[in-house]
Structure formats: C-alpha cells, structure tokens
Amino acid sequence: MSNRIAYDKVAPAGLKNLFAMEGYLTQKTGLDNKLRELVKIRVSQINGCAFCLNMHTQDARKIGETEQRLNVLVAWRETSLFTATEEAALALAEKLTRIADNQISEVFYQEIRAFFDEKDFTDLVLLITQINTWNRISIVMANEVE
C-alpha cells in the first residue's frame, strides 16, 4: 500500500498548526522525552497505526528507551518496569484514546493530577490528542512504513 494522497503537499496550510504543535510539544513542555514517546507508542498501539508505531519506537530507542520496556508496553499494567508517573500518563492516554468507552471521572482525574501540575497535565492532554490526530491521518492516508 502506498500513500493515498500527498496530503502534506495538498494541504500544507492545514498541517501547519499540527507541525507547530509538534514543535511546542518537543521544545516547550516539561514532559520527559521517554514518557512522551511511550505515550505516542501506546496510543498508536491502540489505534493500530503501523506508521506511527514504527516511527516512535525508533525515536524511543534513539533516546535510550530499552527493548524490554518497548516489548511489554502493551501490557504495562502487568509489569513493574514503568514509573508511577509513566503509568499515570499511560492510563490517561488509554482513557482519552478510547474516550467513548471511558469517561473521565473526578476520581480518575485527581489520581492522574497527583503526578502532574496544571501545565504538565495540559501538555500531556495535548500530546495525547496530537498523536491521536496523527494516527488518524496516517491510517486514512495509508502512510507507508519505510
């Protein structure tokens, strides 16, 4: 399968804000680099986006993420390899990605907020929504894994 549309060429103005958000998420947040990649990978696993999985597992390895943690990320609740902060971020990522099935209760919100201040929590929500957007674009446009 090959890309259906060269969407970056057809609608560069539409993608401008997505790329600006990427810049913000990588340069203007206090979120740990490995945590960001773990969230992107977990969301991409849920959504079945091969293109994003390929990209973000490679990116994670480049910043020192271990093969062991990448291998068990899909079952992160079943291992002690992740920090409490990473687990909170992954739980939020799963809930937001499957939001129709998972309402965000006040109890859940407070549990997650215990790990993140207002800015980091907001940035985490932006990160999760951003990778969900990229997953959907990549899937419908049939982005090719190189």
SULZI-V524933 format. One record per helix or strand of 2 or more residues. SS is the DSSP state (a for helix, b for strand). FROM is the first residue (numbers start at 1). LEN is the number of residues. If there is no record, write none. Layout:
ss: [SS | SS]
from: [FROM | FROM]
len: [LEN | LEN]
This chain:
ss: [a | a | a | a | a | a | a | a]
from: [7 | 12 | 33 | 50 | 67 | 84 | 106 | 118]
len: [4 | 16 | 15 | 13 | 12 | 14 | 8 | 23]
